[in-house]
Amino acid sequence: MNAFRLLADLTHLLSIIILLVKIRTTKSCAGISLKTQDLYVLVFISRYLDLFTRPLSLYNTPFQTCFPCHFHHHCLLHEVLWSFSIYLEAVAILPQLVLLQRSSNIDNLTGNYVFMLGAYRALYLLNWIYRFFAENVVRWIPWIAGLVQTALYADFFYYYIKSWRNNERLKLPD
């Protein structure tokens, strides 16, 4: 494990905490896409079925019960489910981004939640680059899906950082 992976996993955990805080404090799910959440449930189920078929790990098991981590391939079914979960995760954020774009009022917690989800994926890209140079590891499926997912966040990142720098409310263009 390297620092980029640890930071990515912690950033993803923070995004989940922000989501739960948003729901608890506002007592509402307004601004959160149910379709995106449904897609993430499908991602997690398809990626973590291996929790029941492989030995537990002090690092992976706690993180896997909260959010995606690396998956060890044991059979073709697990490989197919893992690949499916990677591709699905890459596009699962689209309904959330569309909802935010259509919304005239994006609250801070929702904006922070989406930003942390994107930061998690961007940090995983750095993890894969590090692993390429340090360990000579290349895994094309997560690399390509991660690049697509990070590219989907690019526009959101631009407006999020712009609103943060100008101390303005986050608003995406129509």
C-alpha positions in Angstrom: 0.0 0.0 0.0 1.2 3.5 -0.7 0.2 7.0 0.5 -1.9 7.7 -2.6 -4.1 4.7 -2.0 -4.5 5.4 1.7 -5.4 9.1 1.0 -7.8 8.0 -1.7 -9.5 5.5 0.6 -9.7 8.1 3.4 -11.1 10.7 1.0 -13.8 8.3 -0.1 -14.6 7.5 3.5 -14.8 11.3 4.1 -17.2 11.7 1.2 -19.5 9.1 2.8 -19.3 10.8 6.1 -20.2 14.2 4.4 -23.2 12.5 2.8 -24.4 11.1 6.1 -23.9 14.5 7.8 -25.8 16.2 5.1 -28.7 13.8 5.4 -28.7 14.0 9.2 -28.3 17.8 9.6 -30.8 18.8 6.9 -33.1 15.8 7.5 -33.4 15.7 3.7 -31.9 14.0 0.7 -32.6 17.0 -1.5 -29.8 17.4 -4.1 -28.7 13.8 -3.8 -29.4 11.6 -6.8 -31.2 8.4 -5.9 -30.1 6.9 -9.3 -26.4 7.5 -8.4 -26.9 5.9 -5.0 -28.6 2.9 -6.5 -25.7 2.5 -9.0 -23.2 2.7 -6.1 -25.1 0.0 -4.3 -24.8 -2.2 -7.4 -21.1 -1.3 -7.6 -20.4 -2.3 -4.0 -22.4 -5.5 -4.2 -20.7 -6.7 -7.4 -17.3 -5.7 -6.1 -17.5 -7.1 -2.6 -19.0 -10.5 -3.0 -15.5 -11.7 -2.4 -15.8 -10.8 1.3 -17.6 -14.1 1.7 -15.1 -16.2 -0.2 -11.6 -15.1 0.7 -9.6 -14.6 3.9 -10.1 -11.4 5.8 -7.5 -8.7 5.7 -6.9 -6.1 8.5 -6.6 -3.3 5.8 -9.1 -4.3 3.1 -12.0 -5.8 5.0 -12.8 -2.6 7.1 -12.5 -0.4 4.0 -14.4 -2.8 1.8 -17.3 -2.7 4.2 -17.5 1.0 3.7 -16.4 1.6 0.1 -14.5 0.1 -2.9 -10.9 -1.0 -2.6 -8.8 -3.4 -4.7 -10.2 -6.8 -5.5 -8.3 -10.1 -5.7 -9.3 -12.3 -8.6 -10.2 -15.9 -7.7 -12.4 -17.0 -10.5 -14.0 -15.8 -13.8 -17.2 -14.8 -12.0 -15.3 -12.5 -9.6 -13.3 -11.1 -12.5 -16.4 -10.3 -14.5 -18.2 -8.8 -11.4 -15.1 -6.8 -10.5 -14.7 -5.4 -14.1 -18.4 -4.6 -14.2 -18.1 -2.7 -10.9 -15.2 -0.7 -12.2 -17.0 0.3 -15.4 -20.2 1.1 -13.6 -18.5 3.2 -10.9 -16.9 5.2 -13.7 -20.3 6.4 -14.9 -22.4 6.1 -11.7 -21.8 9.8 -10.9 -23.5 11.0 -14.1 -27.1 11.2 -12.6 -25.7 13.2 -9.7 -23.9 15.6 -12.0 -27.0 16.1 -14.1 -29.1 16.7 -11.0 -26.6 19.3 -9.8 -26.5 21.0 -13.2 -30.3 21.3 -13.3 -30.4 22.6 -9.7 -30.4 26.3 -9.0 -29.3 25.8 -5.4 -26.4 23.4 -4.6 -25.8 23.3 -0.9 -22.2 23.2 0.5 -22.5 19.7 1.9 -23.7 18.3 -1.5 -20.9 20.1 -3.3 -18.3 18.9 -0.8 -19.6 15.3 -1.1 -19.3 15.2 -4.9 -15.9 16.9 -4.8 -14.6 14.3 -2.3 -15.9 11.5 -4.5 -14.0 13.0 -7.5 -10.9 13.6 -5.4 -11.0 9.9 -4.3 -10.9 8.8 -7.9 -8.2 11.4 -8.8 -6.0 10.1 -6.0 -6.5 6.6 -7.2 -5.1 7.7 -10.5 -2.0 8.9 -8.7 -1.9 5.5 -6.9 -1.9 3.7 -10.2 0.8 5.9 -11.6 2.9 5.3 -8.5 2.4 1.6 -8.8 3.4 1.6 -12.4 6.7 3.2 -11.7 7.4 1.7 -8.3 6.0 -1.9 -8.8 5.7 -2.1 -12.6 2.0 -2.9 -12.2 -0.4 -2.1 -15.0 -4.1 -2.8 -14.8 -5.8 -1.4 -17.8 -9.4 -1.8 -16.7 -9.2 0.5 -13.6 -6.8 2.9 -15.4 -9.2 3.5 -18.3 -12.3 3.6 -16.2 -10.6 5.9 -13.7 -9.5 8.3 -16.4 -13.1 8.4 -17.8 -14.5 8.9 -14.3 -12.0 11.7 -13.5 -12.7 13.4 -16.8 -16.5 13.3 -16.0 -15.6 15.3 -12.8 -13.4 17.8 -14.6 -16.1 20.4 -15.3 -17.5 20.0 -11.8 -14.0 20.5 -10.3 -13.5 23.6 -12.3 -16.7 25.3 -11.0 -16.3 23.9 -7.5 -12.8 25.4 -7.1 -13.8 28.6 -8.8 -16.7 29.1 -6.4 -14.5 28.2 -3.4 -11.8 30.7 -4.5 -14.3 33.5 -5.1 -16.3 32.6 -2.0 -19.4 32.2 -4.0 -22.2 29.6 -4.0 -21.6 26.7 -6.3 -23.5 26.9 -9.5 -23.0 24.8 -12.6 -23.8 26.2 -16.0 -27.0 25.3 -17.7 
